[in-house]
Amino acid sequence: MEIVDVAVVGGGPAGSSAAREASERGLSVLLFDHAHPRRKACGGGLPVKGIEWMDAPDSAIECEMSSISFTYNKTKLKIPVNKGKLIRRDDWDFYLYNRAKEAGAGHVVERVKSLIFTDNIWTINEKYKAKYIIGADGVNGFTRRHFMEKISRDNLFAAAGYYLDIKPTENEVEFIVGALPGKEGYLWVFPKSDHYNIGYCYNAGTPGMKDALHKLMQERWPGEFVENSKWKLAETGEIIDCKQFGSAIPSYNDPKLFDIPVSGETWVLCGDAAGHVNPIHGEGLNHSVLGGRLAAKAVSKEDPTLFEKYWRSHYSRDMYRAASTKHKIYRSFFMRIGFALGRTPAMYGMLASLTRGDYEGKATRSFWVKLPLALLQATFGMKHKALKAIT
Ligand SMILES: Cc1cc2nc3c(=O)[nH]c(=O)nc-3n(C[C@H](O)[C@H](O)[C@H](O)COP(=O)(O)OP(=O)(O)OC[C@H]3O[C@@H](n4cnc5c(N)ncnc54)[C@H](O)[C@@H]3O)c2cc1C
């Protein structure tokens, strides 16, 4: 049996990106995934931040975001955007997977169930041989459990929702916080070409998440579940599809968890397997794609541990900052203050630039400079003109 340079376990955004990058760098690659094409449970929002890292052709795009809004109680901060995209995870993931194959990666339709290391060579499923392993099989998958400790429940979001078969009227991406006061997480409403993708994302084990989502559905589209996967609209009696999905997302509560190496001399983890998801909001697609490519780059230099340096120089700052502020940011007190300040003429522009991912300069410095004026404006209930039409 031929010994390939690298076996990539998992063909999601991280694994397919890694396999493609490794092939383009001249390595021989085997990409293992048993499930394609498959629709991974996901909101399918390609984060504005890092959109340039992601290869997303028009054929995989469901719609372009026209705005992103954050709602807390009755305050809504709506920000026009022109960068974010919404994809279907079956189409986009399959596209990335095929790109890896086109670049030369061999494809094995098998779930990886065993990894054995002897004489400096990995044997996969007792059959295939590789010098290096890139683990990209998602949160707490086989490679995470093989090479490291599992990510504990305390450091996971539970994320679940529905594909609600109602055509959106606007491409507004909504995040709703405070539905469960003081709890860490949010509800989302994402528009897709012919349906809404709606859901909740809270620390695993938070009580009341599903009820909070059902309450939101009642407010927006009054009705009830009549049978599995069907929602009956109260006004018209129409029964529409409302298929459920759900999974876990890494969400580190302690920045020190990011200090733990996710690589060794002959292996490296990336994407959800590495825990590389923003702990505040659970966006992971951007870090999966870039992380996969960086993991492949490290392997191409015959030193997977270089991944630690690469990912840290690209996206660790946001991760560490998010892990240390997550507990504060979701507190009711900070939410109230944040939304009262965010809507003022002094602060809204900065918030809008940060949301669009195009803020130039030091956000924290500008924040402190603008704060006194924003406080004054908040005291008098002043709103930025862009928000005046929104209740
Ligand atoms: C409900 C929900 C909503 C989300 N919404 C968003 C969002 O809107 N925007 C965003 O940026 N992020 C979102 N995320 C996070 C995002 O989905 C993940 O960060 C991303 O999918 C991670 O990509 P990955 O390639 O690391 O893993 P995955 O996408 O999980 O891919 C892992 C792949 O490995 C394969 N696999 C598993 N086990 C094995 C095995 N033993 N052998 C071989 N193959 C295996 C699987 O079949 C799969 O194809 C959401 C997550 C959830 C759960």
The ligand as an SDF file (V2000), in Angstrom:
LIG
                    3D

 53 58  0  0  0  0  0  0  0  0999 V2000
  -26.6780   24.7820   14.5800 C   0  0  0  0  0  0  0  0  0  0  0  0
  -25.3630   25.4140   14.1900 C   0  0  0  0  0  0  0  0  0  0  0  0
  -25.3630   26.6380   13.5330 C   0  0  0  0  0  0  0  0  0  0  0  0
  -24.1440   27.2150   13.1390 C   0  0  0  0  0  0  0  0  0  0  0  0
  -24.1580   28.3900   12.4180 N   0  0  0  0  0  0  0  0  0  0  0  0
  -23.0010   28.9410   11.9900 C   0  0  0  0  0  0  0  0  0  0  0  0
  -23.0070   30.0950   11.1820 C   0  0  0  0  0  0  0  0  0  0  0  0
  -24.0670   30.6070   10.7760 O   0  0  0  0  0  0  0  0  0  0  0  0
  -21.8210   30.6420   10.8100 N   0  0  0  0  0  0  0  0  0  0  0  0
  -20.6280   30.0900   11.1900 C   0  0  0  0  0  0  0  0  0  0  0  0
  -19.5610   30.6260   10.8470 O   0  0  0  0  0  0  0  0  0  0  0  0
  -20.5880   28.9610   11.9440 N   0  0  0  0  0  0  0  0  0  0  0  0
  -21.7460   28.3590   12.3380 C   0  0  0  0  0  0  0  0  0  0  0  0
  -21.7020   27.1870   13.0570 N   0  0  0  0  0  0  0  0  0  0  0  0
  -20.4040   26.5730   13.3290 C   0  0  0  0  0  0  0  0  0  0  0  0
  -19.9020   25.8210   12.0740 C   0  0  0  0  0  0  0  0  0  0  0  0
  -20.9390   24.9810   11.6030 O   0  0  0  0  0  0  0  0  0  0  0  0
  -18.6640   24.9820   12.4110 C   0  0  0  0  0  0  0  0  0  0  0  0
  -17.7170   25.8130   13.0350 O   0  0  0  0  0  0  0  0  0  0  0  0
  -18.0730   24.3630   11.1430 C   0  0  0  0  0  0  0  0  0  0  0  0
  -18.9830   23.4940   10.5140 O   0  0  0  0  0  0  0  0  0  0  0  0
  -16.8100   23.5830   11.4860 C   0  0  0  0  0  0  0  0  0  0  0  0
  -16.2900   23.0300   10.3020 O   0  0  0  0  0  0  0  0  0  0  0  0
  -15.3600   21.7280   10.3730 P   0  0  0  0  0  0  0  0  0  0  0  0
  -14.9340   21.4480    8.9800 O   0  0  0  0  0  0  0  0  0  0  0  0
  -14.3550   21.8970   11.4420 O   0  0  0  0  0  0  0  0  0  0  0  0
  -16.3320   20.5640   10.8950 O   0  0  0  0  0  0  0  0  0  0  0  0
  -17.6800   20.0020   10.2870 P   0  0  0  0  0  0  0  0  0  0  0  0
  -18.3630   21.0010    9.4520 O   0  0  0  0  0  0  0  0  0  0  0  0
  -18.4150   19.4390   11.4530 O   0  0  0  0  0  0  0  0  0  0  0  0
  -17.2210   18.8330    9.3260 O   0  0  0  0  0  0  0  0  0  0  0  0
  -16.7230   17.6340    9.8580 C   0  0  0  0  0  0  0  0  0  0  0  0
  -16.7400   16.5770    8.7530 C   0  0  0  0  0  0  0  0  0  0  0  0
  -16.0850   15.4220    9.2620 O   0  0  0  0  0  0  0  0  0  0  0  0
  -16.8050   14.2670    8.8640 C   0  0  0  0  0  0  0  0  0  0  0  0
  -16.4920   13.2270    9.8580 N   0  0  0  0  0  0  0  0  0  0  0  0
  -16.9040   13.1400   11.1340 C   0  0  0  0  0  0  0  0  0  0  0  0
  -16.3710   12.0840   11.7290 N   0  0  0  0  0  0  0  0  0  0  0  0
  -15.5960   11.4710   10.8110 C   0  0  0  0  0  0  0  0  0  0  0  0
  -14.7640   10.3230   10.8300 C   0  0  0  0  0  0  0  0  0  0  0  0
  -14.5900    9.5810   11.9280 N   0  0  0  0  0  0  0  0  0  0  0  0
  -14.1290    9.9610    9.6980 N   0  0  0  0  0  0  0  0  0  0  0  0
  -14.2530   10.7090    8.5610 C   0  0  0  0  0  0  0  0  0  0  0  0
  -15.0290   11.8110    8.4940 N   0  0  0  0  0  0  0  0  0  0  0  0
  -15.6670   12.1920    9.6120 C   0  0  0  0  0  0  0  0  0  0  0  0
  -18.2600   14.6940    8.8300 C   0  0  0  0  0  0  0  0  0  0  0  0
  -19.0180   13.8860    7.9550 O   0  0  0  0  0  0  0  0  0  0  0  0
  -18.1310   16.1380    8.3200 C   0  0  0  0  0  0  0  0  0  0  0  0
  -18.2510   16.2040    6.9240 O   0  0  0  0  0  0  0  0  0  0  0  0
  -22.9120   26.5800   13.4590 C   0  0  0  0  0  0  0  0  0  0  0  0
  -22.9180   25.3540   14.1150 C   0  0  0  0  0  0  0  0  0  0  0  0
  -24.1280   24.7670   14.4670 C   0  0  0  0  0  0  0  0  0  0  0  0
  -24.1150   23.4370   15.1690 C   0  0  0  0  0  0  0  0  0  0  0  0
  1  2  1  0
  2  3  1  0
  2 52  2  0
  3  4  2  0
  4  5  1  0
  4 50  1  0
  5  6  2  0
  6  7  1  0
  6 13  1  0
  7  8  2  0
  7  9  1  0
  9 10  1  0
 10 11  2  0
 10 12  1  0
 12 13  2  0
 13 14  1  0
 14 15  1  0
 14 50  1  0
 15 16  1  0
 16 17  1  0
 16 18  1  0
 18 19  1  0
 18 20  1  0
 20 21  1  0
 20 22  1  0
 22 23  1  0
 23 24  1  0
 24 25  2  0
 24 26  1  0
 24 27  1  0
 27 28  1  0
 28 29  2  0
 28 30  1  0
 28 31  1  0
 31 32  1  0
 32 33  1  0
 33 34  1  0
 33 48  1  0
 34 35  1  0
 35 36  1  0
 35 46  1  0
 36 37  1  0
 36 45  1  0
 37 38  2  0
 38 39  1  0
 39 40  1  0
 39 45  2  0
 40 41  1  0
 40 42  2  0
 42 43  1  0
 43 44  2  0
 44 45  1  0
 46 47  1  0
 46 48  1  0
 48 49  1  0
 50 51  2  0
 51 52  1  0
 52 53  1  0
M  END
$$$$
